[in-house]
Amino acid sequence: MADRKAPLPQGAPRACPICGKPASDAYVPFCSKHCADVDLHRWLSGVYAVPSAEEADDGDGAPRPSDAD
């Protein structure tokens, strides 16, 4: 079963996911423009990636020998 965090109580300060400081209303969920930019850079450079269960495709559209029955 997935490990889920309990929801924060209403009005509880949220921590910046980059540095852990309290989040700023102007940059929610981050504390500053710097931390927001760090997060954006991580996305754009491929640090954050969603794993895929699909197998690699040759691109020619032909089934691979293991796919043919």
N, C-alpha and C positions, 0 to 999 in steps of 0.2 A: 504494500500500500504506500502511496506517496506520502512523504513527510510534509505536512502542511503547518504553517505558522498560524497561531491564533490571531484573529483580527485585533488591531489596536483599539483601545477604548476611544470613544469620541473625544476629540480635542487633544489626544496624546501626540507629542512631537514625533515626527518621523525622522529617521536618521538618513543622511545622504548615503546612497549605495556605493559611492566612490571613497569617501574619507571618513564617514561615520558621524560628522557634525550634524546638528539639527538642520532640517531642510528649510530653505527660504521660500516664502510665498511667491516670490518672483521667478524662482527657478525650480519649482517642485518637479520631481522628487529630490533635486539636488540642492546643495547649500549655496552654490555660486555658479557664475558663468564658466569659470575654470573647470569645475567638476562636470558640468554639462558638456563642455567641449572635449574633455577626456573621454567621456562615454561615447560621444559621437565619433571620435577618432577610433575607438576600439571597434565600433560597428563597421566603419568604412574600411578599416585595415584588415578585417576578417578575424579579429580576435574572438568575437562572439560569432558562433556558428550553430545552426540547428542541424543536428545529425540526421542523415537520411538513411532509410532502410532500403532504398532502391539500389539495385546493382548498377555498376557502370555500363553505359551503352556505347557501342562502337560508333553509332551515328549513321550507319548505312541502312538501318531498318530491318536487316536480315536477322532471323533468329540465330542465336548461338547454338552450337551442337548440343549443349546441355539442355537447351530449351525445347528442342525437337523431340517428340515422342514417337 
